[in-house]
Amino acid sequence: MEERRLKRLLKKIWIMILSEWKTFAVSFLACAFYAVGVAAFTIPYKFTDLGVMGIAVLLKYAMGLNAAVVALVINMALILWGSRYLSKRFVFWSVLNSFLLSAMIDFFGGFPYPRIDDMFLVSVIGGVIKGLGTGLFYREGVTAGGIDVIVTVLKARRGVEAGRLSFYFNMAILAVSLSVVGLENVLYGLASCYVCGVTLDGVLASFDRRKLVFVVTQHTEAVNEYINKTLGRGCTLLSCEGGFTHKGGFTIMCLLTQRQAMELKRFLAKHYQGSFMAVSAADEVLGRGFKRWRSI
């Protein structure tokens, strides 16, 4: 009976992975990036870290415990505690990524890495690598457990402000870190975490950012056809009236990639120089042809 249940469970897990194979591939890559950042650029230099990984590395420095195992145990406990209030998808990917991340930290921790004497350079490189991993997690709307579980549950149950809770939690870790690794290593760890955050923002922006374009022209049909057929994008025609001439017409609104916006500029410059074009940044676009709703 137990064997049958186990087979059913494994089958469900396999179906979930196949149905979201892209999420699995990105999560695998994200775990690899973050694990390298921890195993090669955090633990060997006794830098502090934040969140659950911060607790894990502190226990390694102070008591010699395996950071990967400690992180896995804490993450599993948090996920089990919050499973009642979390979606099945959130729980599934948090559990899977927690196991993947811990396994990879152990794996990459077994390699001999050359010692870098410039500690600031180490903190920057480590921050960039961990930021790439974290950014890929966020891009797919998944996590590897950690403080995200606590924040999500308490926000759902009690309306606790996520940013403030994360701040207090991490400040407590840093306060303890001072007595374990010293002020200098805490500061290098903070620099690494800052670079990680900047890299995270850059990763998210590079995936989701698009150009919001408005075009006012007397050749609406021709420009609309070019955008639809040549660029492969849809348009919205907004009824408008000139403030000076009081002539009616249409404003073309569309969302394009950076490259497509440049192609449209060249097209208008070559054929319809009397047109008016305004371009602004759209930090995130959801819908067909862009980011999928189901990835939220």
N, C-alpha and C positions, 0 to 999 in steps of 0.2 A: 504493500500500500504506500509506504513512504517512498519507495523507489519510483512508483508511478507519479506521485506528486512532484518529486524532484525532476523527472523527465518533462512533466507539463510546465514546470517553472522554467527550466532551461529552454524549452521550445518557445515560451513567451518572450524570454530575453532575446533569443535569436531573431524572432520576428520583429521585435522592437528595433534591434540593431540594423536589420535589413531595411526596415521601413524608413530609418533615418541614418542611412549609411554615411551621408555627408557629415552629419553631426558627429558620428563616431570617428570619422577620419580626422576632422578638425580637433576634436577632443583629444585624440591620441597625440596629435602634433602639439597641442597646447600643453599637455602633461609633460611631453619630452622637453619643450622649451623651459617650463618652470622647474622641472627636476634638475636640468643642467645648471640653471641659475642658483639653485639651492646647494646642489652637491659640489659644484666647482667654484662658485663665487661668493657663497655665504658661509657655510660650515667650516671650510678650511681656514678662513680668516677670522673666525669667531665674531662675525657681524650679527647684530640683532635683526629680527624680522618682526612682522606684524601678524595679527590674527592667530589662528591655530598653529600655523607653522612657526610663529614666533615663540609660542609655548613649547613646541616640540624641540626647537634648536636650543632653547634655554635649558631644558631638562637634559639635553645631550651634553652641553657645556658643564653643567653643575653636577650631574650624576652619572654621565657616561652612557645614558640610555640611547637606543636606536631611534633617531628622529623620525624616520619613515614609519616605524611601528607605532610610536607615540601619536603621530599625526593621524594615522589610520584609526587607532582606538578612539581618540577624541572625536573624530569625524563620524564614526559609526554610532557613537553614543549620542551625538547631537542629532543625527538624522533619525535615529530611533525615537528620541524624545520629541522631535517635531513632526514626525510622519503623519500624525492625525491632522495637522493643519497645512500640510504641503501637498501639491498636486502629485499624481503618480509619476508624471514625466520628470518633475523636479527631483523626486526621491530616487528614481531609477538612475538618472545621469549623475546625481551626486554620489551614489554608492559606487557606480562603475568607475567614475573618474577618481574617487578617493583611492580605490584599489590600484588603478593604473598609476596614479601619481606616486604613491608610496613605493610601488614596485620599481618604478623608474628612478626614484631617488636612490634606492638601494643599488640599482644597476649602475647608474652613472657614478655613484660614490665609490665604486670599486676601481675606477681608472686612476692612474697616476697623472695628475695635472702639474704642469710647470708652475713654479712659484713666481708670482708677479710682485715686485717690491713696491710699486706705486699703489698704495691702498686706495687712493681716490679713483684711480683708473679702474681698479677692481670693482669698486662700488658702482661706478657708472655702467660698466659692461654687464655686471650682474643685474642691475636695475633694468637695462634694456632687454635682456633675455627674458627675465621674469615678466616684464611688461608685455612682451610679445605673447607669452603664454596666457596671461590673464586676459589680454585683449581678444584672443581667439575664443576663450571660454565665453566672454560676454557677448561676442559676435553671434554665437550660436544659442545664446540664452540659457546656458548651463553653468554649473559650478562644480568644484571638487569638494563640496562641503564647506567646512570652516565657518567663519563668523557670518557668512551670508545666510546660513540656516537659522542662527539665533535672531538675526535682524528680521528675516522674513516672517518667522513665527510671532515674535513680539509685536511686530507692526500689524499683523493680522489680528492678533488677540487683543492687544491693548492700545493700539494706535501709537506706539512709541516711535519717535522720530529716528529714522535709520542712521542718518549722519551723526547725530549726537551720541547714539549708543556705540557706534563704531569708534568714535573718537575716545570716549571714556574707556572702552575695552582696551584699545591700543595704548593709551596713556598708562594704564596699569601695567601692561607688559613692559613698556619702556622703563617705568620706575623700578621694576624688579631687575631689569637688564643692567641697570647701573651698578648694582652690587655684584653682578656675575661677570660681566665682560669689561666694565669700566666705561668712562665717559667717551673716550676716543672712539672705541668700536661702536658704541651706541650712535654717535654722530655719523660715522661712516654708514652704518645701517640705515639711518634716517635718510641720508643722501641717496642711497640705493633705492629706498622706497619711494622717494620723490621722483627719481628718474623712471621708476617703474610706472608711476601714475601718469607721467607725461607721455611715456611710450604707449600706455593703454589708451589714452585719449587719441593719440595719433593713429593707432590701429583702427579704432572705431570710426574715426573720421574718414580714413582712407577707403573704408569699405562702403560707407553709407552716404557720404557727401555727394550731392549732385548740384547742378546749376538750374535755378528757376529763371526762365527766360520769358520776357514779354516783348512782342514785336508789334509795332503799329506801322502799317504800310497800306498803300493803295493797291497792292498786288497780293491781297490776302489769299486768293485761291492758289496762286503759284507757289507762294511760300509754304502754305499749308500742305500742298502736295509734295514739296521737297522734303519737309519734315516727316511726313507719313511714309513716303515710298523710299526715299534715299537714306534718311537717317533711321527709319524704322521706329519712330516714336509717334505717339498720339498727341493731339492738340485739343485745347479748349478754346472756342471762339467766344470772346466776351463782347457784348454790345457796348459801344462807346460813342462819345460825341466830342469833337474838338472844341476846346474851350475858347479858341480865337475865331475859328471859321464856323463853328456850330454845325459842321458837317458830320453826319452819322457814318458809322463804319464798325469794324471789328478789331479788337486787340487779340493777338494770338498768344496764348499762354501754354508753355510746355516745360517739361522737366527733362534735362539732358545730362549726359556725362560731360566731363571737361573737354574731351576730344570732339564730341558732337557739337558742343557750343561753339568751338573754334571753327568747325566746318560750316556751321550756319553763318558765322560772321563773314567767312570768306565768300560764301554764296551771295549774301546781301551786298557785300562790297563790290562784287563783280557785276551783279545784275540789277540791284535795286538800291542805289546809294541814297535815294530819297527816304528810305525807311528809317524808323527809329527803333532801337533795340536796347533793352535794359536787362542786365544780368545780375543776379544775386545768388548767394550760397544757400542751399537747402541742406541742413546738417543731417537730416534723416528723411528717407522717402519710403513709404510702405505701400504695397500694392503690386499689381501685375506688372512684370517687367523690371521690378526693383526688389526690395526686401520682402520676403514672404510674411504674411500675417501669422502663419502657424509657427514661425520661428521665435515669436515673442514669448 
